Amino acid sequence: MSHNTFGHLFRVTTFGESHGVALGCVVDGCPPGIPIAAADIQAELDRRKPGQSRFTTQRREPDQVRILSGVFSDDRTEGRQLTTGTPIALEIENTDQRSKDYSEIRDSYRPGHADYAYDAKYGIRDYRGGGRSSARETAARVAAGAIARRVLPEGVTIRAALVQMGPHAVDRARWDWNEVANNPFFCPDAAMAAFYETYLDGIRKDGSSIGAVIEVVAEGVPPGLGAPIYGKLDADLAAAMMSINAVKGVEIGDGFASAALRGEDNADEMRSGNAGAPTFLANHAGGVLGGISTGQPVICRFAVKPTSSILTPRMSVTQDNRDVDLVTKGRHDPCVGIRAVPVAEAMMACVLADHYLRHRGQVGERR
């Protein structure tokens, strides 16, 4: 299987399967001298790991990370682990696989999953939890994102939230970033988070699933990241978010809503600001113009489809092309979008870190 690597200067290669011995990643291109410890990475992984509430899969994985290479500490570093500039290898062991849950579907294609597409391409597939196509792969991305955050300049903050579940969107007048950590949905609206509890309980008891919309915001991003035409920051962000399992749509800034605006409403007007930089009066563009960051918050939003593994019988076919009605048993997220929130932050961090290093390599430390 090819294409397991993304990024140009800050490059991430992930490996492993849902029910394999372990999964992980190799981060290449991280500058030397950056303090990083397993605890820093673990803090991000703990936000993504399964089994933390009744609203996510009950697979119990500690997601304990091990740093295998790329860091060094001794008395000259005062005991701190610093990156050496060499590849950083991270490993996360799988400890709670139940492969027998998938024995009944080993010869059938689950509707909405990658089963048929993988078989058509490779002629072989790992049916245990989806193998490489499982959302379990995103744990490695979160680990890489923890490193990417430390590559970025001081003052860059990256936060994400679940802003819609099914047809029910948050009230932006009640948006509170502090609320995101107070509920199991990463929701910035306390009232809507309370509604989601009852709503998702009903979905879960029906043996079904529901989709969601995630919004990720990066603030403090310096202007100038990205390149025109084939190195656009927003193009790379869209590709990164679209690569997350179950994502079916991405927008930057106002995105599709901008199609309903007139030109005078959509343009982000400016006035003179401090230090020779303009003050923007709006941010319809989501912090990116011409593929280059403007210094405004970079805002990205994506839609996550409903989990395809549900208890409702679905029509499908077997590998030898026989009709079958399929029920997918096992442990699955009734709304996989919930655990996509820390993944969104990680992918934003990786893309920004890559573009920051590319920008620095081209124009130096001008900004």
Backbone hydrogen bonds in HBPLUS format (Angstrom, degrees):
<---DONOR---> <-ACCEPTOR-->    atom                        ^
c    i                          cat <-CA-CA->   ^        H-A-AA   ^      H-
h    n   atom  resd res      DA  || num        DHA   H-A  angle D-A-AA Bond
n    s   type  num  typ     dist DA aas  dist angle  dist       angle   num
A0014-THR N   A0004-ASN O   3.16 MM  10  5.98 150.9  2.25 163.8 165.4     1
A0006-PHE N   A0012-VAL O   2.97 MM   6  5.52 149.5  2.07 145.6 154.2     2
A0012-VAL N   A0006-PHE O   2.93 MM   6  5.52 163.1  1.96 160.9 166.4     3
A0011-ARG N   A0028-ASP O   2.80 MM  17  5.06 162.7  1.83 160.8 162.7     4
A0028-ASP N   A0011-ARG O   2.78 MM  17  5.06 165.1  1.81 153.1 157.4     5
A0013-THR N   A0026-VAL O   2.99 MM  13  5.19 159.3  2.03 144.9 151.7     6
A0026-VAL N   A0013-THR O   2.77 MM  13  5.19 148.2  1.87 146.9 157.9     7
A0015-PHE N   A0024-GLY O   2.89 MM   9  5.47 155.3  1.95 145.7 145.3     8
A0024-GLY N   A0015-PHE O   3.02 MM   9  5.47 154.7  2.09 146.6 144.1     9
A0020-GLY N   A0017-GLU O   3.30 MM   3  5.01 169.2  2.31 101.3 104.2    10
A0018-SER N   A0131-GLY O   3.10 MM 113  4.93 158.1  2.15 110.9 116.1    11
A0094-ASN N   A0021-VAL O   3.07 MM  73  5.65 172.6  2.07 131.3 133.2    12
A0023-LEU N   A0092-ILE O   2.90 MM  69  5.36 163.1  1.93 150.4 154.7    13
A0092-ILE N   A0023-LEU O   2.73 MM  69  5.36 161.0  1.77 174.2 168.9    14
A0025-CYS N   A0090-LEU O   3.09 MM  65  5.40 148.1  2.20 134.7 143.8    15
A0090-LEU N   A0025-CYS O   2.86 MM  65  5.40 168.2  1.88 166.5 168.7    16
A0027-VAL N   A0088-ILE O   2.77 MM  61  5.00 165.0  1.79 146.8 149.4    17
A0088-ILE N   A0027-VAL O   2.85 MM  61  5.00 169.3  1.86 147.4 148.7    18
A0033-GLY N   A0083-THR O   2.71 MM  50  5.13 161.4  1.74 145.4 138.6    19
A0083-THR N   A0034-ILE O   2.93 MM  49  5.20 150.4  2.02 129.4 137.8    20
A0036-ILE N   A0081-GLN O   2.93 MM  45  5.76 162.1  1.97 152.3 157.0    21
A0040-ASP N   A0037-ALA O   2.99 MM   3  5.39 133.1  2.22 108.2 120.0    22
A0042-GLN N   A0038-ALA O   2.79 MM   4  5.99 157.2  1.85 153.0 160.8    23
A0043-ALA N   A0039-ALA O   3.11 MM   4  6.16 149.5  2.20 140.9 146.2    24
A0044-GLU N   A0041-ILE O   3.13 MM   3  5.53 128.9  2.41 105.4 117.1    25
A0045-LEU N   A0041-ILE O   3.12 MM   4  6.46 161.6  2.15 151.2 156.8    26
A0046-ASP N   A0042-GLN O   2.85 MM   4  6.00 152.9  1.93 155.0 161.0    27
A0047-ARG N   A0044-GLU O   3.14 MM   3  5.46 140.6  2.30 104.0 114.5    28
A0048-ARG N   A0045-LEU O   3.03 MM   3  5.26 134.5  2.24 102.8 115.1    29
A0049-LYS N   A0045-LEU O   2.99 MM   4  6.05 142.8  2.13 156.4 167.1    30
A0051-GLY N   A0057-THR O   2.87 MM   6  5.60 127.3  2.16 166.1 176.5    31
A0056-THR N   A0053-SER O   3.43 MM   3  5.93 167.0  2.44 116.2 115.8    32
A0066-ARG N   A0091-GLU O   2.88 MM  25  5.18 145.8  2.00 145.7 156.2    33
A0091-GLU N   A0066-ARG O   2.95 MM  25  5.18 155.5  2.02 144.8 152.7    34
A0068-LEU N   A0089-ALA O   2.78 MM  21  5.20 165.7  1.80 154.8 157.7    35
A0084-THR N   A0070-GLY O   2.98 MM  14  5.56 153.8  2.05 139.0 139.7    36
A0072-PHE N   A0082-LEU O   2.92 MM  10  5.48 144.1  2.05 142.4 153.4    37
A0082-LEU N   A0072-PHE O   3.00 MM  10  5.48 172.2  2.01 144.6 144.5    38
A0077-THR N   A0074-ASP O   3.04 MM   3  5.53 148.4  2.14 112.8 121.5    39
A0079-GLY N   A0074-ASP O   3.14 MM   5  5.28 167.2  2.16 147.1 143.2    40
A0078-GLU N   A0075-ASP O   3.22 MM   3  4.82 159.4  2.27  96.3  99.9    41
A0080-ARG N   A0077-THR O   3.02 MM   3  5.47 162.4  2.05 119.1 120.7    42
A0101-ASP N   A0098-ARG O   3.03 MM   3  5.85 159.1  2.08 121.7 127.3    43
A0102-TYR N   A0099-SER O   2.99 MM   3  5.72 164.9  2.01 121.0 125.9    44
A0103-SER N   A0100-LYS O   3.18 MM   3  5.16 169.1  2.19 107.7 111.1    45
A0105-ILE N   A0102-TYR O   3.13 MM   3  5.57 151.2  2.22 110.6 118.9    46
A0108-SER N   A0105-ILE O   3.10 MM   3  4.98 166.0  2.12 106.2 110.6    47
A0319-GLN N   A0107-ASP O   2.81 MM 212  5.58 146.8  1.92 157.4 156.9    48
A0109-TYR N   A0317-VAL O   3.16 MM 208  6.14 168.9  2.17 169.8 168.1    49
A0113-HIS N   A0110-ARG O   3.07 MM   3  5.51 162.1  2.11 132.7 136.4    50
A0118-TYR N   A0114-ALA O   2.85 MM   4  5.93 165.8  1.87 165.1 168.3    51
A0119-ASP N   A0115-ASP O   3.04 MM   4  6.24 165.2  2.07 151.4 155.8    52
A0120-ALA N   A0116-TYR O   2.80 MM   4  6.00 160.1  1.84 157.6 163.3    53
A0121-LYS N   A0117-ALA O   3.04 MM   4  6.20 145.8  2.16 141.0 149.6    54
A0122-TYR N   A0118-TYR O   2.79 MM   4  5.87 175.6  1.79 164.4 164.8    55
A0123-GLY N   A0119-ASP O   2.83 MM   4  4.64 140.6  1.99 120.5 131.0    56
A0129-GLY N   A0127-TYR O   2.91 MM   2  5.90 108.1  2.44 118.1 102.2    57
A0131-GLY N   A0128-ARG O   3.33 MM   3  5.81 166.2  2.35 116.9 117.3    58
A0133-SER N   A0130-GLY O   2.98 MM   3  5.26 145.1  2.11 144.0 135.0    59
A0134-SER N   A0131-GLY O   3.41 MM   3  5.66 165.0  2.44 106.5 110.2    60
A0137-GLU N   A0134-SER O   3.18 MM   3  6.03 165.8  2.20 121.1 123.4    61
A0138-THR N   A0135-ALA O   3.00 MM   3  5.61 155.2  2.07 115.2 121.8    62
A0139-ALA N   A0136-ARG O   3.14 MM   3  5.92 168.8  2.15 121.6 124.9    63
A0140-ALA N   A0137-GLU O   3.16 MM   3  5.95 142.2  2.31 119.7 126.0    64
A0141-ARG N   A0138-THR O   3.07 MM   3  4.96 119.2  2.46  91.9 107.2    65
A0142-VAL N   A0138-THR O   3.05 MM   4  6.38 155.0  2.11 151.9 157.6    66
A0143-ALA N   A0139-ALA O   3.09 MM   4  6.41 154.0  2.16 146.3 153.0    67
A0144-ALA N   A0140-ALA O   3.02 MM   4  6.31 158.4  2.07 146.2 151.7    68
A0145-GLY N   A0141-ARG O   2.79 MM   4  6.03 150.4  1.87 147.0 156.2    69
A0146-ALA N   A0142-VAL O   3.11 MM   4  6.40 139.8  2.28 142.8 151.5    70
A0147-ILE N   A0144-ALA O   3.09 MM   3  5.34 128.1  2.37 101.5 114.3    71
A0148-ALA N   A0144-ALA O   2.98 MM   4  6.33 158.8  2.03 149.3 156.0    72
A0149-ARG N   A0145-GLY O   2.98 MM   4  6.18 152.2  2.06 149.3 154.2    73
A0150-ARG N   A0147-ILE O   2.98 MM   3  5.43 133.5  2.20 108.2 120.3    74
A0151-VAL N   A0148-ALA O   3.01 MM   3  5.11 145.8  2.12 102.9 113.5    75
A0152-LEU N   A0148-ALA O   3.35 MM   4  6.68 142.9  2.50 150.5 159.0    76
A0156-VAL N   A0153-PRO O   3.34 MM   3  6.21 157.1  2.40 142.6 142.2    77
A0157-THR N   A0219-GLU O   2.88 MM  62  5.25 157.5  1.93 143.8 151.3    78
A0219-GLU N   A0157-THR O   2.80 MM  62  5.25 153.4  1.87 153.7 160.8    79
A0159-ARG N   A0217-VAL O   2.95 MM  58  5.43 165.8  1.97 154.7 158.2    80
A0217-VAL N   A0159-ARG O   2.72 MM  58  5.43 170.2  1.73 171.5 172.3    81
A0161-ALA N   A0215-GLU O   2.85 MM  54  5.47 148.3  1.95 152.1 162.7    82
A0215-GLU N   A0161-ALA O   2.89 MM  54  5.47 168.3  1.91 164.9 168.2    83
A0162-LEU N   A0186-PHE O   2.90 MM  24  5.65 160.6  1.93 134.3 140.9    84
A0163-VAL N   A0213-VAL O   2.90 MM  50  5.70 153.4  1.97 151.6 159.9    85
A0170-VAL N   A0163-VAL O   2.92 MM   7  5.38 155.4  1.99 146.9 145.6    86
A0213-VAL N   A0164-GLN O   2.83 MM  49  4.91 151.2  1.91 137.2 139.0    87
A0165-MET N   A0168-HIS O   2.99 MM   3  5.36 160.1  2.03 142.3 143.7    88
A0168-HIS N   A0165-MET O   3.01 MM   3  5.36 154.0  2.08 135.5 133.5    89
A0166-GLY N   A0211-GLY O   2.95 MM  45  5.33 157.6  2.00 129.1 136.2    90
A0174-ARG N   A0171-ASP O   2.87 MM   3  5.55 156.8  1.93 118.6 126.0    91
A0175-TRP N   A0172-ARG O   3.28 MM   3  4.90 166.0  2.30 100.0 101.6    92
A0176-ASP N   A0188-PRO O   2.85 MM  12  4.96 139.7  2.01 128.4 141.5    93
A0179-GLU N   A0176-ASP O   2.92 MM   3  5.40 146.2  2.04 112.0 122.0    94
A0180-VAL N   A0177-TRP O   3.13 MM   3  5.53 152.1  2.21 110.3 117.9    95
A0182-ASN N   A0179-GLU O   2.91 MM   3  5.09 157.1  1.96 110.8 118.3    96
A0193-ALA N   A0189-ASP O   2.90 MM   4  6.11 151.9  1.97 154.6 163.8    97
A0194-ALA N   A0190-ALA O   3.13 MM   4  6.39 151.1  2.22 144.3 150.4    98
A0195-PHE N   A0191-ALA O   3.20 MM   4  6.53 150.2  2.29 139.4 147.4    99
A0196-TYR N   A0192-MET O   2.82 MM   4  6.12 154.0  1.89 150.7 157.9   100
A0197-GLU N   A0193-ALA O   3.29 MM   4  6.59 142.5  2.44 141.7 149.4   101
A0199-TYR N   A0195-PHE O   2.98 MM   4  6.16 170.3  1.99 157.9 161.0   102
A0200-LEU N   A0196-TYR O   2.75 MM   4  5.67 171.5  1.76 151.1 153.7   103
A0201-ASP N   A0197-GLU O   3.06 MM   4  6.07 148.2  2.17 139.3 148.4   104
A0202-GLY N   A0198-THR O   3.17 MM   4  6.40 153.3  2.24 145.8 151.4   105
A0203-ILE N   A0199-TYR O   3.19 MM   4  6.56 154.2  2.26 143.1 150.0   106
A0204-ARG N   A0200-LEU O   2.83 MM   4  5.97 164.8  1.85 151.6 155.7   107
A0205-LYS N   A0201-ASP O   2.92 MM   4  6.08 161.2  1.96 148.4 153.3   108
A0206-ASP N   A0202-GLY O   3.10 MM   4  6.22 137.1  2.29 138.5 149.1   109
A0208-SER N   A0203-ILE O   3.11 MM   5  5.46 160.4  2.14 164.3 158.4   110
A0207-GLY N   A0204-ARG O   2.94 MM   3  5.18 157.0  1.99 107.9 114.9   111
A0311-LEU N   A0207-GLY O   2.85 MM 104  4.86 155.4  1.91 144.5 151.2   112
A0210-ILE N   A0334-PRO O   2.90 MM 124  6.39 146.8  2.01 164.6 175.5   113
A0212-ALA N   A0304-VAL O   3.01 MM  92  5.21 153.0  2.09 139.7 147.2   114
A0304-VAL N   A0212-ALA O   2.75 MM  92  5.21 173.7  1.75 163.1 164.0   115
A0214-ILE N   A0302-PHE O   2.92 MM  88  5.47 160.9  1.95 159.8 163.8   116
A0302-PHE N   A0214-ILE O   2.91 MM  88  5.47 155.8  1.97 152.3 160.4   117
A0216-VAL N   A0300-CYS O   2.83 MM  84  5.38 168.2  1.84 161.9 165.9   118
A0300-CYS N   A0216-VAL O   2.98 MM  84  5.38 167.0  2.00 160.3 164.5   119
A0218-ALA N   A0298-VAL O   2.87 MM  80  5.04 161.2  1.91 145.4 151.8   120
A0298-VAL N   A0218-ALA O   2.84 MM  80  5.04 154.7  1.90 152.2 151.9   121
A0224-GLY N   A0293-SER O   2.94 MM  69  5.25 164.0  1.97 132.1 131.9   122
A0293-SER N   A0225-LEU O   2.77 MM  68  5.13 155.0  1.83 143.7 152.0   123
A0227-ALA N   A0231-GLY O   2.92 MM   4  4.66 151.3  2.00 116.6 120.4   124
A0230-TYR N   A0228-PRO O   2.95 MM   2  6.17 108.0  2.49 117.2 103.4   125
A0236-ASP N   A0232-LYS O   3.09 MM   4  6.35 158.9  2.14 149.2 154.0   126
A0233-LEU N   A0291-GLY O   2.78 MM  58  5.09 177.0  1.78 132.2 131.6   127
A0237-LEU N   A0233-LEU O   2.92 MM   4  6.16 152.7  1.99 147.6 156.1   128
A0238-ALA N   A0234-ASP O   2.90 MM   4  6.02 158.3  1.94 141.9 147.7   129
A0239-ALA N   A0235-ALA O   3.00 MM   4  6.23 159.3  2.04 144.7 150.3   130
A0240-ALA N   A0236-ASP O   2.89 MM   4  6.05 156.5  1.95 144.4 151.1   131
A0241-MET N   A0237-LEU O   2.92 MM   4  6.14 167.2  1.94 157.1 159.4   132
A0242-MET N   A0238-ALA O   2.90 MM   4  5.94 155.8  1.96 146.0 153.7   133
A0243-SER N   A0239-ALA O   3.03 MM   4  6.13 127.4  2.32 136.8 149.0   134
A0243-SER N   A0240-ALA O   3.25 MM   3  5.22 137.6  2.45  92.8 104.4   135
A0244-ILE N   A0241-MET O   3.14 MM   3  5.51 159.4  2.19 108.0 114.4   136
A0247-VAL N   A0244-ILE O   3.19 MM   3  5.83 160.3  2.23 142.7 141.9   137
A0305-LYS N   A0246-ALA O   2.86 MM  59  5.51 167.2  1.87 161.9 159.2   138
A0248-LYS N   A0303-ALA O   2.94 MM  55  5.78 158.8  1.98 153.5 160.4   139
A0303-ALA N   A0249-GLY O   2.86 MM  54  5.12 153.2  1.93 139.0 147.1   140
A0251-GLU N   A0301-ARG O   2.82 MM  50  5.29 154.0  1.89 159.0 162.4   141
A0301-ARG N   A0251-GLU O   2.87 MM  50  5.29 160.1  1.91 161.3 164.2   142
A0255-GLY N   A0252-ILE O   3.01 MM   3  5.06 138.1  2.19 139.0 131.3   143
A0253-GLY N   A0299-ILE O   2.96 MM  46  5.29 164.8  1.99 137.7 142.8   144
A0254-ASP N   A0284-HIS O   2.90 MM  30  5.21 165.7  1.92 151.2 147.4   145
A0257-ALA N   A0254-ASP O   3.03 MM   3  5.43 137.7  2.21 148.2 139.7   146
A0258-SER N   A0255-GLY O   3.04 MM   3  5.70 153.6  2.11 116.3 123.6   147
A0259-ALA N   A0256-PHE O   3.15 MM   3  5.70 157.2  2.21 112.6 118.9   148
A0260-ALA N   A0257-ALA O   3.12 MM   3  5.72 159.9  2.16 114.8 120.5   149
A0261-LEU N   A0258-SER O   3.13 MM   3  5.18 164.6  2.16 106.4 111.1   150
A0265-ASP N   A0262-ARG O   3.00 MM   3  5.32 136.0  2.19 105.6 118.2   151
A0266-ASN N   A0262-ARG O   3.01 MM   4  6.25 146.0  2.13 153.4 164.0   152
A0267-ALA N   A0263-GLY O   3.15 MM   4  6.14 156.2  2.21 151.9 155.3   153
A0281-LEU N   A0269-GLU O   2.81 MM  12  5.41 165.0  1.83 156.2 155.2   154
A0271-ARG N   A0279-THR O   2.93 MM   8  5.23 147.9  2.03 143.1 153.5   155
A0279-THR N   A0271-ARG O   2.67 MM   8  5.23 172.2  1.68 165.2 167.6   156
A0277-ALA N   A0274-ASN O   3.05 MM   3  5.85 166.8  2.07 129.8 131.1   157
A0286-GLY N   A0283-ASN O   3.21 MM   3  5.50 163.1  2.24 107.4 112.6   158
A0299-ILE N   A0286-GLY O   3.16 MM  13  4.73 151.4  2.24 112.1 118.1   159
A0294-THR N   A0287-GLY O   3.06 MM   7  5.47 149.8  2.15 132.3 135.2   160
A0289-LEU N   A0292-ILE O   2.96 MM   3  5.40 162.7  1.99 152.8 148.3   161
A0292-ILE N   A0289-LEU O   3.03 MM   3  5.40 165.9  2.05 113.7 118.3   162
A0328-THR N   A0310-ILE O   3.22 MM  18  5.59 154.3  2.29 161.7 154.1   163
A0314-ARG N   A0326-LEU O   2.87 MM  12  5.15 156.3  1.92 137.3 144.1   164
A0326-LEU N   A0314-ARG O   2.69 MM  12  5.15 170.6  1.70 155.3 154.0   165
A0316-SER N   A0324-VAL O   2.78 MM   8  5.28 153.5  1.85 169.8 173.0   166
A0324-VAL N   A0316-SER O   2.89 MM   8  5.28 153.8  1.96 139.0 135.3   167
A0318-THR N   A0322-ARG O   2.82 MM   4  5.19 141.3  1.97 138.9 151.7   168
A0321-ASN N   A0318-THR O   2.92 MM   3  5.04 150.2  2.01 114.9 114.5   169
A0338-ILE N   A0335-CYS O   3.19 MM   3  6.10 165.3  2.22 123.8 126.3   170
A0340-ALA N   A0337-GLY O   3.12 MM   3  4.90 145.7  2.24  94.0 104.3   171
A0341-VAL N   A0338-ILE O   3.34 MM   3  6.06 171.1  2.35 116.5 119.1   172
A0344-ALA N   A0340-ALA O   2.82 MM   4  6.03 150.1  1.91 151.6 158.9   173
A0345-GLU N   A0341-VAL O   3.22 MM   4  6.61 157.6  2.28 150.9 156.1   174
A0346-ALA N   A0342-PRO O   3.05 MM   4  6.23 154.1  2.12 139.2 146.1   175
A0347-MET N   A0343-VAL O   2.93 MM   4  6.23 160.5  1.97 155.1 159.3   176
A0348-MET N   A0344-ALA O   3.00 MM   4  6.19 159.1  2.04 150.6 156.4   177
A0349-ALA N   A0345-GLU O   2.92 MM   4  6.14 158.9  1.97 147.7 153.7   178
A0350-CYS N   A0346-ALA O   2.91 MM   4  6.18 158.4  1.96 150.7 156.2   179
A0351-VAL N   A0347-MET O   3.04 MM   4  6.16 164.8  2.06 148.6 152.2   180
A0352-LEU N   A0348-MET O   2.96 MM   4  6.11 167.1  1.97 153.3 157.3   181
A0353-ALA N   A0349-ALA O   2.86 MM   4  5.95 158.8  1.91 148.5 154.9   182
A0354-ASP N   A0350-CYS O   3.02 MM   4  6.13 158.4  2.07 143.7 149.6   183
A0355-HIS N   A0351-VAL O   2.96 MM   4  6.21 163.7  1.98 151.4 155.7   184
A0356-TYR N   A0352-LEU O   2.76 MM   4  5.89 147.7  1.86 146.3 156.0   185
A0357-LEU N   A0353-ALA O   3.06 MM   4  6.25 160.7  2.09 148.4 152.1   186
A0358-ARG N   A0354-ASP O   2.98 MM   4  6.21 155.0  2.05 145.8 153.5   187
A0359-HIS N   A0355-HIS O   2.82 MM   4  5.88 157.6  1.87 144.3 150.4   188
A0360-ARG N   A0356-TYR O   2.93 MM   4  6.09 162.1  1.97 146.7 151.8   189
A0361-GLY N   A0357-LEU O   2.93 MM   4  6.04 148.1  2.03 139.6 148.4   190
A0362-GLN N   A0358-ARG O   3.09 MM   4  6.31 135.7  2.30 138.6 149.5   191
A0362-GLN N   A0359-HIS O   3.12 MM   3  5.22 129.9  2.39  95.8 108.9   192
A0363-VAL N   A0359-HIS O   2.89 MM   4  6.07 175.1  1.90 165.1 165.6   193
A0364-GLY N   A0360-ARG O   2.87 MM   4  4.51 134.7  2.08 121.6 127.9   194
